[in-house]
Amino acid sequence: MSYFDAASSAPLHPVARQALHASLDEGWADPARLYREGRRARLLLDAAREAAAEAVGCRPDELSFTTSGTRAVHTGIAGALAGRRRTGSHLIVSAVEHSSVLHGAEAHERAGHPVTEVPVGRGGAVDPGEYARTLRPDTALACLQSANHEVGTVQPVAEVAGVCHQAGVPLLVDAAQSLPWGPLVPEVPDWSLFTASSHKWGGPAGVGLLAVRKGVRFAPPGPVDERESGRAAGFENIPAIVAAAASLRAVHAEAAAEAARLRELTALIRARVPELVPDVEVTGDPELRLPHLVTFSCLYADGESLLHALDRAGFSVSSGSSCTSSTLTPSHVLTAMGVLSEGNVRVSLPAGTAREEVESFLGVLPGAVAGVRRKLDAPAAGAPAAAPPAEGLVVDSLGKRCPLPVIELAKAIGGVPVGGTVTVLADDEAARLDIPAWCAMRGQEYVGEEPAGRGSAYTVRRLS
């Protein structure tokens, strides 16, 4: 079995396991107590904080340990907004932030406060100028991830941080995906708040990092106690915190060499997948990207079936496809980028992945995709089959989920002459993204979308 989902959770690092076991005997007591056992626990906690702060690039007294990366994000957003309530309540986020950030923004908006979502380009990156244009006198906080969790695109955080710093607006950086590859400082000197999650770099789950720079107005949400500067109430899990800090230091020591090695492997995947599998779109910036992550989408493929097929073949991968989501809505990241969402596969390689594993994955992928397409009766690669001409066709795909509306469109397009149209009736949210993406890949004209009695009507004009 090959585990290729490190962006979700990296395997426990050997140093984390060693540190966890070693600290279980010394870190069980209350670090707030003055007796011997409490002092030992406090020494472990303080040492872990110093190590983590050095890895992040901040002062130890600026960093707090939380119970998860999500908790760090929610506390950071709520605390920064509360601390700057006299300035205003306007919040800025990018359209491709992690769901933890967007959930915080949704809660803020439901409470009656303004939220602006900054769009991204097709590669998944924001334009720093859009942040500059979005800033207002009442802007209390801006948020931007350092790198995207689904497609790996690295964001222009330094430029955005500079824009925000000049305007006097704090910037919260969600660095969950990038921290394993190095600290933000000195590359991004102007960040104000920083969040990360231990299990992303091979530390134990249940440990998050929240750094708040000195001088940033911050009012901890909820009841405040003496723990973690009032930012994370409750008893610290000292063994897990020690393991998280120790493994982060170890990961950074290995990062440069491992990043170079994994970048070659993901570049191999980016190059070979379109050669091996027809009708594939590789997403994300080809250069400004995380070294270990690559994502691609396959036309006419059900994401859930494709992931199961790869799992049976011995490869654990992830997906942003709506076909694998209980909400049956396409990934907000892929939607914001305007790229194909169906049959989406995210490969994120953990440290130590061998080239032979990647070659083996590339060997089984074509068969897995072909098998899923056969089960869905998808059209073969190439031009659509000829059929008796008609001026226009209507394809009823109501009640059908991705990728069936696109498959039925591909089959129907051959039934109209060049210049004729096919209108697809669909109520699957993914159709809004995947039909235009299919047109771009197939060289057909996407005419547009109109509301229908149920769902929407998507019209496509045949150009070839």
Sine and cosine of phi, psi and omega as CSV:
sin_phi,cos_phi,sin_psi,cos_psi,sin_omega,cos_omega
0.00,0.00,0.66,-0.75,0.05,-1.00
-0.87,-0.49,0.85,-0.53,-0.01,-1.00
-1.00,-0.04,0.92,-0.40,-0.05,-1.00
-0.86,-0.51,0.71,0.70,0.01,-1.00
-0.71,-0.71,0.71,0.70,-0.03,-1.00
-0.91,0.41,-0.40,0.91,0.02,-1.00
-0.92,0.40,-0.44,0.90,0.10,-1.00
-0.99,0.17,-0.77,0.63,0.02,-1.00
-0.29,-0.96,0.83,-0.56,-0.01,-1.00
-0.99,0.14,0.51,-0.86,0.08,-1.00
-0.85,0.53,0.51,-0.86,-0.02,-1.00
-0.87,0.49,0.80,-0.59,-0.02,-1.00
-0.95,0.32,0.60,-0.80,0.01,-1.00
-0.82,0.57,-0.59,0.80,0.03,-1.00
-0.91,0.40,-0.60,0.80,0.04,-1.00
-0.90,0.45,-0.67,0.74,0.01,-1.00
-0.90,0.44,-0.68,0.73,0.01,-1.00
-0.91,0.42,-0.71,0.70,-0.03,-1.00
-0.92,0.40,-0.60,0.80,0.01,-1.00
-0.89,0.46,-0.75,0.67,-0.01,-1.00
-0.90,0.44,-0.66,0.75,-0.05,-1.00
-0.92,0.39,-0.56,0.83,-0.08,-1.00
-1.00,0.03,-0.15,0.99,0.01,-1.00
-0.89,0.46,-0.55,0.84,-0.03,-1.00
-0.99,0.13,-0.31,0.95,-0.07,-1.00
-0.92,-0.40,-0.33,0.94,-0.15,-0.99
-0.95,-0.31,0.42,0.91,-0.07,-1.00
-1.00,0.01,-0.30,0.95,-0.10,-1.00
-0.99,0.11,0.18,-0.98,0.00,-1.00
-0.97,0.24,0.89,-0.45,-0.04,-1.00
-0.94,0.34,-0.15,0.99,0.04,-1.00
-1.00,0.08,-0.13,0.99,-0.05,-1.00
-1.00,0.01,0.40,-0.91,-0.10,-1.00
-0.99,-0.11,-0.15,0.99,0.01,-1.00
-0.97,0.25,0.12,-0.99,-0.18,-0.98
-0.81,0.59,-0.75,0.66,-0.04,-1.00
-0.90,0.44,-0.61,0.79,0.04,-1.00
-0.92,0.40,-0.63,0.77,0.01,-1.00
-0.91,0.41,-0.61,0.79,0.05,-1.00
-0.88,0.47,-0.71,0.70,0.02,-1.00
-0.88,0.47,-0.66,0.75,0.01,-1.00
-0.89,0.46,-0.65,0.76,0.03,-1.00
-0.88,0.48,-0.67,0.74,0.04,-1.00
-0.90,0.44,-0.69,0.73,-0.02,-1.00
-0.91,0.42,-0.70,0.72,-0.01,-1.00
-0.91,0.42,-0.64,0.76,0.02,-1.00
-0.91,0.42,-0.64,0.76,0.03,-1.00
-0.91,0.42,-0.64,0.77,0.00,-1.00
-0.90,0.43,-0.67,0.74,0.01,-1.00
-0.90,0.44,-0.67,0.75,0.00,-1.00
-0.91,0.41,-0.68,0.73,0.00,-1.00
-0.92,0.38,-0.64,0.77,0.01,-1.00
-0.90,0.44,-0.63,0.77,0.05,-1.00
-0.90,0.45,-0.65,0.76,0.01,-1.00
-0.92,0.38,-0.60,0.80,0.01,-1.00
-0.96,0.28,-0.66,0.75,-0.09,-1.00
0.98,-0.19,0.68,0.73,0.01,-1.00
-0.62,-0.78,0.05,-1.00,0.06,-1.00
-0.98,0.18,0.52,-0.85,0.03,-1.00
-0.85,0.53,-0.59,0.81,-0.03,-1.00
-0.98,0.20,0.00,1.00,0.11,-0.99
-1.00,-0.07,-0.19,0.98,-0.16,-0.99
-0.94,-0.34,0.71,-0.70,0.07,-1.00
-0.83,-0.55,0.53,-0.85,0.09,-1.00
-0.99,-0.10,0.76,-0.65,0.03,-1.00
-0.91,-0.42,0.03,-1.00,-0.05,-1.00
-0.99,0.12,-0.10,0.99,0.06,-1.00
-0.10,-0.99,0.24,-0.97,0.11,-0.99
-0.91,0.41,-0.60,0.80,0.03,-1.00
-0.89,0.45,-0.68,0.73,0.04,-1.00
-0.89,0.45,-0.61,0.79,0.05,-1.00
-0.88,0.47,-0.68,0.73,0.01,-1.00
-0.90,0.44,-0.77,0.64,-0.05,-1.00
-0.89,0.45,-0.66,0.75,0.03,-1.00
-0.92,0.39,-0.66,0.75,0.00,-1.00
-0.89,0.46,-0.71,0.70,0.00,-1.00
-0.91,0.41,-0.77,0.63,-0.05,-1.00
-0.89,0.45,-0.67,0.75,-0.03,-1.00
-0.93,0.37,-0.65,0.76,0.01,-1.00
-0.93,0.37,-0.65,0.76,0.03,-1.00
-0.90,0.43,-0.66,0.75,0.01,-1.00
-0.92,0.38,-0.61,0.79,-0.01,-1.00
-0.93,0.37,-0.38,0.92,-0.03,-1.00
-0.91,-0.42,0.44,0.90,-0.05,-1.00
-0.89,0.46,-0.42,0.91,0.04,-1.00
-0.95,0.31,-0.45,0.89,0.06,-1.00
-0.96,0.27,-0.66,0.75,-0.04,-1.00
0.39,-0.92,-0.20,-0.98,-0.03,-1.00
-0.72,-0.70,0.21,0.98,-0.01,-1.00
-0.95,0.33,0.77,-0.63,-0.02,-1.00
-0.88,-0.47,0.69,-0.73,0.04,-1.00
-0.90,-0.44,0.74,-0.67,0.10,-1.00
-0.69,-0.72,0.36,-0.93,0.13,-0.99
-1.00,0.06,0.34,-0.94,-0.04,-1.00
-0.95,0.31,-0.21,0.98,-0.09,-1.00
-0.90,-0.44,0.33,0.95,0.04,-1.00
-0.88,0.47,0.36,-0.93,0.12,-0.99
-0.86,0.51,0.47,-0.88,-0.06,-1.00
-0.85,0.52,-0.48,0.88,0.02,-1.00
-0.88,0.47,-0.63,0.78,0.04,-1.00
-0.94,0.35,-0.70,0.71,-0.03,-1.00
-0.92,0.39,-0.56,0.83,0.07,-1.00
-0.91,0.42,-0.63,0.78,0.08,-1.00
-0.89,0.45,-0.64,0.77,0.03,-1.00
-0.92,0.39,-0.64,0.77,0.02,-1.00
-0.89,0.45,-0.66,0.75,0.03,-1.00
-0.90,0.44,-0.63,0.78,0.02,-1.00
-0.90,0.43,-0.66,0.75,-0.01,-1.00
-0.93,0.36,-0.63,0.77,0.03,-1.00
-0.89,0.46,-0.45,0.89,0.03,-1.00
-0.98,0.18,0.04,1.00,0.09,-1.00
0.99,-0.12,0.25,0.97,-0.05,-1.00
-0.97,-0.25,0.46,-0.89,-0.05,-1.00
-0.98,0.20,0.66,-0.75,0.05,-1.00
-0.75,-0.67,0.73,-0.68,0.08,-1.00
-0.90,-0.43,0.75,-0.67,0.01,-1.00
-0.96,-0.26,0.86,-0.51,-0.03,-1.00
-1.00,0.05,0.80,-0.60,-0.03,-1.00
-0.96,0.28,0.19,-0.98,0.05,-1.00
-0.82,-0.58,0.30,-0.96,0.11,-0.99
-0.99,0.15,-0.03,-1.00,-0.06,-1.00
-0.91,0.41,-0.38,0.93,0.06,-1.00
-0.99,0.12,-0.17,0.99,0.05,-1.00
0.99,-0.15,0.07,1.00,-0.03,-1.00
-0.98,-0.20,0.51,-0.86,0.09,-1.00
-0.99,0.11,0.31,-0.95,0.14,-0.99
-0.99,-0.15,0.87,-0.49,0.01,-1.00
-0.81,0.59,-0.51,0.86,0.05,-1.00
-0.89,0.46,-0.50,0.87,0.04,-1.00
-0.92,0.38,-0.60,0.80,0.08,-1.00
-0.90,0.43,-0.67,0.74,0.01,-1.00
-0.88,0.48,-0.66,0.75,-0.02,-1.00
-0.96,0.29,-0.39,0.92,-0.05,-1.00
-1.00,0.10,-0.41,0.91,-0.02,-1.00
-0.87,0.50,0.67,-0.75,-0.02,-1.00
-0.74,-0.67,0.25,-0.97,0.05,-1.00
-0.86,0.51,-0.44,0.90,-0.02,-1.00
-0.99,-0.16,0.23,0.97,0.01,-1.00
-0.95,0.33,0.84,-0.54,-0.02,-1.00
-0.99,-0.11,-0.50,0.86,-0.10,-0.99
-0.34,-0.94,0.58,-0.81,0.17,-0.99
-0.84,-0.54,0.53,-0.85,0.00,-1.00
-0.80,-0.60,0.63,-0.77,0.10,-1.00
-0.43,-0.90,0.80,-0.61,0.07,-1.00
-0.94,0.34,0.49,-0.87,0.04,-1.00
-0.97,0.24,-0.55,0.83,0.04,-1.00
-0.43,-0.90,0.53,-0.85,-0.11,-0.99
-0.98,0.19,0.64,-0.77,-0.08,-1.00
-0.98,0.19,-0.32,0.95,-0.04,-1.00
-0.98,-0.20,-0.62,0.79,-0.07,-1.00
-0.88,-0.47,-0.13,0.99,0.11,-0.99
1.00,0.09,-0.02,1.00,-0.02,-1.00
-0.89,0.46,0.75,-0.66,0.05,-1.00
-1.00,0.08,0.77,-0.64,-0.05,-1.00
-1.00,0.06,0.44,-0.90,0.03,-1.00
-0.98,0.21,0.90,0.43,-0.12,-0.99
-0.91,0.42,-0.64,0.77,-0.02,-1.00
-0.86,0.50,-0.70,0.72,-0.01,-1.00
-0.92,0.40,-0.69,0.72,0.00,-1.00
-0.91,0.41,-0.65,0.76,0.03,-1.00
-0.88,0.48,-0.63,0.78,0.04,-1.00
-0.90,0.44,-0.67,0.74,0.04,-1.00
-0.88,0.48,-0.72,0.69,-0.02,-1.00
-0.92,0.40,-0.65,0.76,0.00,-1.00
-0.88,0.48,-0.67,0.74,0.00,-1.00
-0.90,0.44,-0.54,0.84,0.01,-1.00
-1.00,0.05,-0.06,1.00,-0.01,-1.00
0.97,0.25,0.41,0.91,-0.02,-1.00
-0.95,-0.32,0.81,-0.59,0.03,-1.00
-0.93,0.37,0.56,-0.83,0.04,-1.00
-0.90,-0.44,0.84,-0.55,0.12,-0.99
-1.00,-0.04,0.83,-0.56,-0.01,-1.00
-0.95,-0.31,0.89,-0.45,0.13,-0.99
-1.00,0.09,0.97,-0.24,-0.09,-1.00
-0.96,-0.28,0.44,0.90,-0.06,-1.00
-0.84,0.55,-0.64,0.77,-0.07,-1.00
-1.00,0.08,-0.47,0.88,-0.10,-1.00
-1.00,-0.06,-0.40,0.92,-0.09,-1.00
-0.85,0.53,-0.58,0.81,0.05,-1.00
-0.85,0.53,-0.34,0.94,-0.06,-1.00
-0.98,-0.21,0.08,1.00,0.09,-1.00
0.65,-0.76,0.31,-0.95,0.01,-1.00
-0.97,0.26,0.30,-0.95,0.06,-1.00
-0.96,0.28,-0.54,0.84,-0.04,-1.00
-1.00,0.09,0.69,-0.72,0.14,0.99
-1.00,-0.05,0.08,1.00,-0.06,-1.00
-0.88,0.48,-0.58,0.82,-0.02,-1.00
-0.79,-0.61,0.99,0.14,-0.08,-1.00
-0.97,0.26,-0.25,0.97,-0.18,-0.98
-0.97,-0.23,0.25,0.97,0.05,-1.00
-0.94,0.34,0.45,-0.89,-0.04,-1.00
-0.93,-0.36,-0.65,0.76,0.05,-1.00
-0.75,-0.67,0.50,-0.86,-0.15,-0.99
-0.61,-0.79,0.71,-0.71,0.05,-1.00
-0.75,-0.67,0.49,-0.87,0.04,-1.00
-0.33,-0.94,0.16,-0.99,-0.09,-1.00
-0.68,-0.73,0.77,-0.63,-0.13,-0.99
-0.85,0.52,-0.65,0.76,-0.12,-0.99
-0.95,0.32,-0.13,0.99,0.07,-1.00
-0.98,0.22,-0.37,0.93,-0.01,-1.00
-0.92,-0.39,0.16,0.99,0.03,-1.00
0.98,-0.17,0.19,0.98,0.16,-0.99
-1.00,0.07,0.06,-1.00,0.02,-1.00
-0.95,0.30,0.47,-0.88,0.09,-1.00
-0.93,0.36,0.38,-0.93,0.05,-1.00
1.00,-0.03,0.25,0.97,0.08,-1.00
-0.75,-0.66,0.86,-0.51,0.09,-1.00
-0.88,-0.47,0.34,-0.94,0.06,-1.00
-0.90,-0.43,0.72,-0.70,0.14,-0.99
-0.75,-0.67,0.90,-0.44,0.06,-1.00
-0.93,-0.37,0.74,-0.67,0.05,-1.00
-0.82,-0.57,0.91,-0.42,-0.05,-1.00
-0.90,0.44,0.56,-0.83,0.09,-1.00
-0.85,0.53,0.68,-0.73,-0.01,-1.00
0.99,-0.11,-0.24,0.97,0.05,-1.00
-0.99,0.14,0.81,-0.59,0.03,-1.00
-0.93,0.36,0.82,-0.57,-0.11,-0.99
-0.54,-0.84,0.79,-0.61,0.03,-1.00
-0.85,-0.53,0.97,-0.25,-0.05,-1.00
-0.81,0.58,0.75,-0.66,0.01,-1.00
-0.97,0.24,0.49,-0.87,0.09,-1.00
0.98,0.20,-0.04,-1.00,0.04,-1.00
-0.87,0.50,0.64,-0.77,-0.07,-1.00
-0.94,-0.34,0.74,-0.67,0.15,-0.99
-0.85,-0.52,-0.16,-0.99,-0.12,-0.99
-0.98,0.17,-0.10,0.99,-0.08,-1.00
-0.97,0.22,0.63,-0.78,0.18,-0.98
0.73,0.69,0.77,0.64,0.03,-1.00
0.85,0.53,0.41,0.91,-0.01,-1.00
0.99,0.17,0.08,1.00,-0.09,-1.00
-0.99,-0.12,-0.21,0.98,-0.01,-1.00
-0.53,-0.85,1.00,-0.07,-0.05,-1.00
-0.94,0.35,0.49,-0.87,0.10,-1.00
0.95,-0.30,0.22,-0.98,-0.08,-1.00
-0.94,0.34,0.79,-0.61,0.01,-1.00
-0.94,0.35,0.65,-0.76,0.10,-1.00
-1.00,0.07,0.99,0.10,-0.17,-0.98
-0.89,0.45,-0.70,0.71,0.04,-1.00
-0.84,0.54,-0.68,0.74,0.01,-1.00
-0.92,0.38,-0.63,0.77,0.02,-1.00
-0.90,0.44,-0.69,0.72,0.03,-1.00
-0.87,0.49,-0.70,0.71,0.01,-1.00
-0.90,0.44,-0.63,0.78,0.01,-1.00
-0.90,0.44,-0.72,0.70,-0.03,-1.00
-0.92,0.39,-0.67,0.74,-0.01,-1.00
-0.90,0.44,-0.68,0.74,-0.02,-1.00
-0.94,0.34,-0.55,0.84,0.04,-1.00
-0.90,0.44,-0.67,0.74,0.04,-1.00
-0.89,0.45,-0.66,0.75,0.00,-1.00
-0.92,0.40,-0.66,0.75,0.01,-1.00
-0.89,0.45,-0.65,0.76,0.01,-1.00
-0.91,0.41,-0.55,0.83,0.03,-1.00
-0.91,0.42,-0.48,0.88,-0.03,-1.00
-0.99,-0.14,-0.11,0.99,-0.27,-0.96
-0.89,0.46,-0.72,0.70,-0.10,-0.99
-0.87,0.49,-0.76,0.65,-0.02,-1.00
-0.92,0.38,-0.66,0.75,-0.03,-1.00
-0.93,0.37,-0.61,0.79,0.02,-1.00
-0.89,0.46,-0.68,0.73,0.02,-1.00
-0.89,0.45,-0.65,0.76,-0.01,-1.00
-0.93,0.37,-0.71,0.70,-0.01,-1.00
-0.94,0.34,-0.53,0.85,0.02,-1.00
-0.88,0.47,-0.59,0.81,0.07,-1.00
-0.90,0.44,-0.63,0.78,-0.03,-1.00
-0.95,0.33,-0.66,0.75,0.03,-1.00
-0.95,0.33,-0.52,0.85,0.09,-1.00
-0.90,0.43,-0.60,0.80,0.06,-1.00
-0.89,0.46,-0.69,0.73,0.03,-1.00
-0.89,0.45,-0.71,0.70,-0.01,-1.00
-0.86,0.52,-0.61,0.79,-0.04,-1.00
-0.98,0.18,-0.63,0.78,-0.15,-0.99
-0.99,0.11,-0.55,0.83,-0.08,-1.00
-0.84,0.54,-0.74,0.68,0.02,-1.00
-0.90,0.44,-0.43,0.90,0.04,-1.00
-0.97,0.23,-0.55,0.83,-0.10,-1.00
-1.00,0.02,-0.49,0.87,-0.10,-0.99
-0.83,-0.56,0.86,-0.51,0.04,-1.00
-0.95,0.32,0.41,-0.91,0.10,-1.00
0.87,0.50,0.82,0.57,0.01,-1.00
-0.82,-0.57,0.63,-0.77,0.11,-0.99
-0.88,-0.48,0.88,-0.48,0.09,-1.00
-1.00,0.06,0.78,-0.63,-0.14,-0.99
-0.94,-0.33,0.23,-0.97,0.01,-1.00
1.00,0.01,0.32,-0.95,0.00,-1.00
-0.92,0.40,0.76,-0.65,-0.05,-1.00
-0.95,0.32,-0.33,0.94,-0.05,-1.00
-0.91,-0.42,-0.79,0.61,-0.05,-1.00
-1.00,0.09,0.98,0.17,-0.12,-0.99
-0.55,-0.84,0.31,-0.95,0.11,-0.99
-0.90,0.43,0.54,-0.84,-0.10,-0.99
-0.95,0.32,-0.35,0.94,-0.18,-0.98
-0.94,-0.33,0.04,1.00,-0.20,-0.98
-0.82,-0.57,0.71,-0.70,0.10,-1.00
-0.58,-0.82,0.63,-0.78,-0.04,-1.00
-0.75,-0.66,0.63,-0.78,0.07,-1.00
-0.58,-0.82,0.39,-0.92,0.00,-1.00
-0.83,-0.56,0.62,-0.79,-0.07,-1.00
-0.92,-0.40,0.85,-0.53,0.10,-0.99
-0.86,0.51,0.51,-0.86,0.13,-0.99
0.87,0.49,0.52,0.85,0.00,-1.00
-0.76,-0.65,0.65,-0.76,0.09,-1.00
-1.00,0.08,0.87,-0.49,-0.08,-1.00
-0.85,0.53,-0.68,0.73,-0.02,-1.00
-0.90,0.44,-0.71,0.70,0.01,-1.00
-0.89,0.45,-0.61,0.79,-0.01,-1.00
-0.92,0.39,-0.67,0.74,0.03,-1.00
-0.90,0.43,-0.63,0.78,0.04,-1.00
-0.91,0.41,-0.64,0.77,0.01,-1.00
-0.90,0.44,-0.66,0.75,0.02,-1.00
-0.93,0.36,-0.57,0.82,0.05,-1.00
-0.90,0.44,-0.68,0.73,0.03,-1.00
-0.90,0.44,-0.48,0.88,0.02,-1.00
-0.99,0.12,-0.06,1.00,0.08,-1.00
0.98,-0.21,0.34,0.94,-0.04,-1.00
-0.78,-0.62,0.83,-0.56,0.01,-1.00
-0.99,-0.14,0.95,-0.32,0.01,-1.00
-0.80,-0.60,0.10,-0.99,-0.03,-1.00
-0.84,-0.54,0.01,-1.00,-0.06,-1.00
-0.40,-0.92,0.53,-0.85,0.17,-0.99
-0.97,-0.26,0.20,0.98,-0.06,-1.00
-0.94,0.34,0.58,-0.81,0.07,-1.00
-0.91,0.42,-0.37,0.93,-0.01,-1.00
-0.94,0.34,-0.22,0.98,0.04,-1.00
-0.94,-0.34,0.17,0.99,-0.10,-1.00
-0.95,-0.31,0.67,-0.75,0.03,-1.00
-0.93,0.37,-0.32,0.95,0.00,-1.00
-1.00,0.07,-0.21,0.98,-0.03,-1.00
0.84,0.54,0.54,0.84,0.11,-0.99
-0.87,-0.50,0.55,-0.83,-0.04,-1.00
-0.93,0.38,0.37,-0.93,0.06,-1.00
-0.79,0.61,0.74,-0.68,0.02,-1.00
-0.92,0.40,-0.45,0.89,0.03,-1.00
-0.94,0.35,-0.78,0.63,0.00,-1.00
-0.90,0.43,-0.59,0.81,0.04,-1.00
-0.89,0.45,-0.72,0.70,-0.01,-1.00
-0.89,0.45,-0.55,0.83,0.01,-1.00
-0.98,0.19,-0.35,0.94,-0.02,-1.00
0.96,0.27,0.53,0.85,-0.02,-1.00
-0.94,-0.35,0.19,-0.98,0.00,-1.00
-0.87,0.49,0.69,-0.72,0.00,-1.00
-0.94,-0.33,-0.41,0.91,-0.10,-1.00
-0.95,0.31,0.54,-0.84,0.01,-1.00
0.87,0.49,0.59,0.81,-0.07,-1.00
-0.98,0.18,0.69,-0.72,0.02,-1.00
-0.76,-0.65,0.81,-0.59,0.11,-0.99
-0.95,-0.33,0.85,-0.53,0.07,-1.00
-0.95,-0.32,0.88,-0.47,0.05,-1.00
-0.78,-0.62,0.93,-0.38,-0.19,-0.98
-1.00,0.08,0.78,-0.62,0.10,-0.99
-0.97,0.25,0.32,-0.95,0.07,-1.00
-0.83,0.56,0.63,-0.78,0.03,-1.00
1.00,-0.01,-0.05,1.00,0.02,-1.00
-0.87,0.50,0.74,-0.67,-0.04,-1.00
-1.00,0.00,0.48,-0.88,0.04,-1.00
-0.86,0.51,-0.56,0.83,-0.01,-1.00
-0.89,0.46,-0.57,0.82,0.04,-1.00
-0.91,0.42,-0.66,0.75,0.01,-1.00
-0.92,0.39,-0.67,0.74,0.03,-1.00
-0.88,0.47,-0.63,0.78,0.03,-1.00
-0.91,0.41,-0.66,0.76,0.05,-1.00
-0.87,0.49,-0.71,0.70,0.02,-1.00
-0.90,0.43,-0.45,0.89,0.03,-1.00
-0.95,0.30,-0.57,0.82,-0.05,-1.00
-1.00,-0.06,-0.33,0.94,-0.08,-1.00
-0.86,0.52,-0.75,0.66,-0.03,-1.00
-0.83,0.55,-0.67,0.74,0.01,-1.00
-0.92,0.38,-0.59,0.80,0.02,-1.00
-0.91,0.42,-0.70,0.72,0.01,-1.00
-0.92,0.40,-0.70,0.71,-0.01,-1.00
-0.87,0.49,-0.64,0.77,0.01,-1.00
-0.90,0.44,-0.66,0.75,0.03,-1.00
-0.91,0.41,-0.66,0.75,0.00,-1.00
-0.91,0.42,-0.62,0.79,0.03,-1.00
-0.89,0.46,-0.68,0.74,0.00,-1.00
-0.89,0.46,-0.50,0.86,0.01,-1.00
-1.00,-0.01,0.01,1.00,-0.03,-1.00
0.84,0.55,0.71,0.71,-0.02,-1.00
-0.96,0.27,0.45,-0.89,0.03,-1.00
-0.93,0.36,0.47,-0.88,0.04,-1.00
-0.95,0.33,0.35,-0.94,0.02,-1.00
-0.89,0.45,0.52,-0.85,0.02,-1.00
0.93,-0.37,-0.26,-0.97,-0.07,-1.00
-0.95,0.32,0.49,-0.87,0.04,-1.00
-0.91,0.40,0.49,-0.87,-0.02,-1.00
-0.93,0.36,0.54,-0.84,0.00,-1.00
-0.95,0.30,0.47,-0.88,0.02,-1.00
-0.46,-0.89,0.25,-0.97,0.03,-1.00
-0.81,0.59,0.75,-0.66,-0.08,-1.00
-0.92,0.38,0.49,-0.87,0.09,-1.00
-0.54,-0.84,0.41,-0.91,-0.02,-1.00
-0.94,0.33,-0.56,0.83,-0.01,-1.00
-0.26,-0.97,0.53,-0.85,0.01,-1.00
-0.81,-0.59,0.49,-0.87,0.12,-0.99
-0.87,-0.49,0.81,-0.58,-0.01,-1.00
-0.95,-0.33,0.87,-0.50,-0.01,-1.00
-1.00,-0.03,0.97,-0.23,0.04,-1.00
-0.92,-0.38,0.38,0.93,0.00,-1.00
-0.90,0.44,0.69,-0.72,0.00,-1.00
0.99,0.13,0.00,1.00,-0.02,-1.00
-0.96,-0.27,0.63,-0.78,-0.07,-1.00
-0.98,-0.19,0.29,-0.96,-0.01,-1.00
-0.84,0.54,0.61,-0.79,0.10,0.99
-0.99,-0.15,0.34,0.94,-0.14,-0.99
-0.88,0.48,-0.66,0.75,0.04,-1.00
-0.85,0.53,-0.63,0.78,-0.01,-1.00
-0.95,0.30,-0.62,0.79,0.05,-1.00
-0.88,0.48,-0.70,0.72,0.00,-1.00
-0.92,0.38,-0.57,0.82,0.10,-0.99
-0.89,0.46,-0.72,0.70,-0.03,-1.00
-0.88,0.48,-0.59,0.80,0.03,-1.00
-0.95,0.30,-0.55,0.83,-0.09,-1.00
-0.99,0.16,-0.42,0.91,-0.13,-0.99
-0.88,0.48,-0.48,0.88,0.05,-1.00
-0.95,0.32,-0.16,0.99,-0.02,-1.00
-1.00,0.03,0.06,1.00,0.05,-1.00
-0.82,-0.58,0.49,-0.87,0.04,-1.00
-0.95,0.31,0.24,-0.97,0.11,-0.99
-0.84,0.54,0.78,-0.63,-0.09,-1.00
0.99,-0.14,-0.30,0.96,0.04,-1.00
-0.98,0.18,0.18,-0.98,-0.07,-1.00
-0.83,-0.56,0.43,-0.90,0.16,-0.99
-0.83,-0.56,0.78,-0.63,0.06,-1.00
-0.93,-0.36,0.83,-0.56,-0.02,-1.00
-0.97,-0.25,0.84,-0.55,0.11,-0.99
-1.00,-0.06,0.86,-0.51,-0.07,-1.00
-0.53,-0.85,0.55,-0.84,0.08,-1.00
-0.87,-0.49,0.22,0.98,0.10,-1.00
-1.00,0.05,0.79,-0.61,-0.04,-1.00
-0.86,0.51,-0.51,0.86,-0.03,-1.00
-0.91,0.42,-0.42,0.91,-0.01,-1.00
-0.88,0.47,-0.55,0.83,0.00,-1.00
-0.87,0.49,-0.47,0.88,0.01,-1.00
-0.99,-0.12,-0.67,0.74,-0.18,-0.98
-0.98,0.17,-0.49,0.87,0.02,-1.00
-0.93,0.37,-0.74,0.67,0.11,-0.99
-0.86,0.51,-0.60,0.80,0.02,-1.00
-0.91,0.42,-0.65,0.76,0.05,-1.00
-0.87,0.49,-0.68,0.74,0.01,-1.00
-0.87,0.49,-0.68,0.73,0.00,-1.00
-0.90,0.43,-0.62,0.78,-0.01,-1.00
-0.96,0.28,-0.50,0.86,-0.09,-1.00
-0.99,-0.15,-0.05,1.00,0.00,-1.00
0.95,0.32,0.49,0.87,0.06,-1.00
-0.96,-0.28,0.26,-0.96,-0.06,-1.00
-0.99,-0.11,0.83,-0.56,0.11,-0.99
-1.00,0.05,0.93,-0.36,-0.07,-1.00
-0.98,0.21,-0.68,0.73,0.04,-1.00
0.49,-0.87,-0.08,-1.00,-0.06,-1.00
-0.84,-0.54,0.64,-0.76,0.09,-1.00
-0.73,-0.68,0.53,-0.85,0.06,-1.00
-0.91,0.42,0.59,-0.80,0.06,-1.00
-0.87,-0.49,0.09,-1.00,0.00,-1.00
-0.84,0.54,-0.57,0.82,0.07,-1.00
-0.64,-0.77,0.87,-0.49,-0.06,-1.00
0.98,0.19,-0.58,-0.82,-0.06,-1.00
-0.70,-0.72,0.35,-0.94,0.07,-1.00
-0.93,-0.37,0.86,-0.50,-0.03,-1.00
-0.95,-0.33,0.84,-0.54,-0.06,-1.00
-0.95,-0.31,0.73,-0.68,-0.01,-1.00
-0.80,-0.59,0.71,-0.70,0.07,-1.00
-0.97,-0.23,0.75,-0.66,0.02,-1.00
-0.97,0.23,0.82,-0.57,0.02,-1.00
-0.96,-0.29,-0.27,0.96,-0.03,-1.00
-0.44,-0.90,0.00,0.00,0.00,0.00
